[in-house]
Amino acid sequence: MLARATVTTDLGKVEENTRTIVDALDGRGVIGVTKVTCGSPEVARAMLAGGAAGIADSRLENIERMREAGVPAEFWLLRAPSPLLADETVRLADVSLESELETVGALATAAARLGKTHRIVAMVDLGDLREGVMPADLPAFVEAADALPNIEVYGIGTSLTCYGAVVPDAQNLGELAALAQSAESRLGRRLHLSGGMSSSLDALIEGALPARVDGLRIGESILLGVSTVTRKPILGLHTDAIVASAPVIECLRKPSMPRGTIAQDAFGGTPAFEDLGERMRAICAIGHQDVVPTDIAPLDPRVRVLGASSDHLVLDVEDLPEAPRPGDAISFVPGYSATLRLFTSPYVEKRFVG
């Protein structure tokens, strides 16, 4: 019996997935990304136990939560802060990913005030059109940033696949390596080359990841066990480290077609239905506010997701040998967008096992 919706993380599987990826990268570092779990200290510790060299998150609030929980890690801030958050960034993050000189200037001022040196990774846009200076502008950005007091240009990095869905390959990663070499010549020292995120694991498998890449920032592949290029299992990783469950609150036999005039649903869409006659339909206590209904796969393939409203998930359970009763749990493996919403929703209980 289950009282409310839960998302359960098997920390042993997270640790094993991390170790598998660390081993596959063969000496390149892995920075474990916790942002989809809202900076879970438990997940961060499992990643570190699996060999992650540091922990990265896009929210300062999450980094602060992990620091307060005593997670012993070097922390990277993935999303550049606004200049008004410079003090918090320097205080909480060891490294931040930057592409605006004005922001780096604010970080320099904050670092001087706090008596620290703040390290940055200069981000370059290689076609995905998310963050990063254009390649032609990287040399000037790197020189100007490194000249600021209390700032160290620690490395060069890029973001691929997250926004523009551009796949890391030999061409764009080769360009990244060449840009890093040029920046090193200007600064007179070796720089860390951060070769992207989970999507770069596909390039590793295909032999297209340049030897010059020093490390990757990995979150989704560790937690969900899939390639972010194909969304298929990769490297033999566990794909069920995170499981969502929700209690049944109604299970009745009903027609499969609504009765009456059809307008818009609660989210402005016009639903479509297939007439399958009367079917056993279960409603679970979870909805759009907590999960992305189209991004969850029932653990039992005989269960079919029909749709959802804000707080109700409607399922076809006709093919189950016995109809579920109120309080029975139905479990699902979530994709990335569903996982993000599950961990963000205050109405979903977070459990950790293993």
Secondary structure, DSSP 4 states (H G I P E B T S, - for coil): --SS-EEEEEHHHHHHHHHHHHHHHTT-EEEEE-GGGTS-HHHHHHHHHTT-SEEEES-HHHHHHHHHTT--S-EEE-SPPPGGGHHHHHHH-SEEEE--HHHHHHHHHHHHHHT--EEEEEEB-SSS-SS-B-GGGHHHHHHHHHTSTTEEEEEEE---SSSS-PPP-HHHHHHHHHHHHHHHHHHTS--EEE--STTHHHHHHTT-S-TT--EEEESHHHHH-B-TTT-SB-TT--S-SEEEEEEEEEEEEEESS--S-----TTS---------EEEEEEES--TTT--GGGEEESSTT-EEEEE-SS-EEEE-TTSSS---TT-EEEEEE-HHHHHHHHH-TTSEEEEE-
